[in-house]
Amino acid sequence: MSIFIESIRVGTVKKFNSFLNVTVFCRYKVSVTARDDVPFFGPELPNPAVFKKGPEFKEFLLTKLINAENACYKAEKFAKLEVSEIPV
């Protein structure tokens, strides 16, 4: 399972007399991949999957990561490893 976060910087430049005013907005594009045996985990990505920095993005990302970890425990390959390492 992988979660990719790409920083997108969008800026505007305005010239006032001899001064430049540069405004930069930072947004984050998120994409998720997982093996076929990992069950679906939420929350779903919005369309488009672009977030502004802030508490909503932080909450989404933490929830997605926790749910991804829990889903990985249910994957067939991981479950086999877990069972084989239990001492008898």
Summary of the structure (lengths in Angstrom):
residues: 88
radius of gyration: 20.0
end to end distance: 30.4
largest distance: 79.0
contacts: 189
relative contact order: 0.20
helix: 32%
strand: 38%
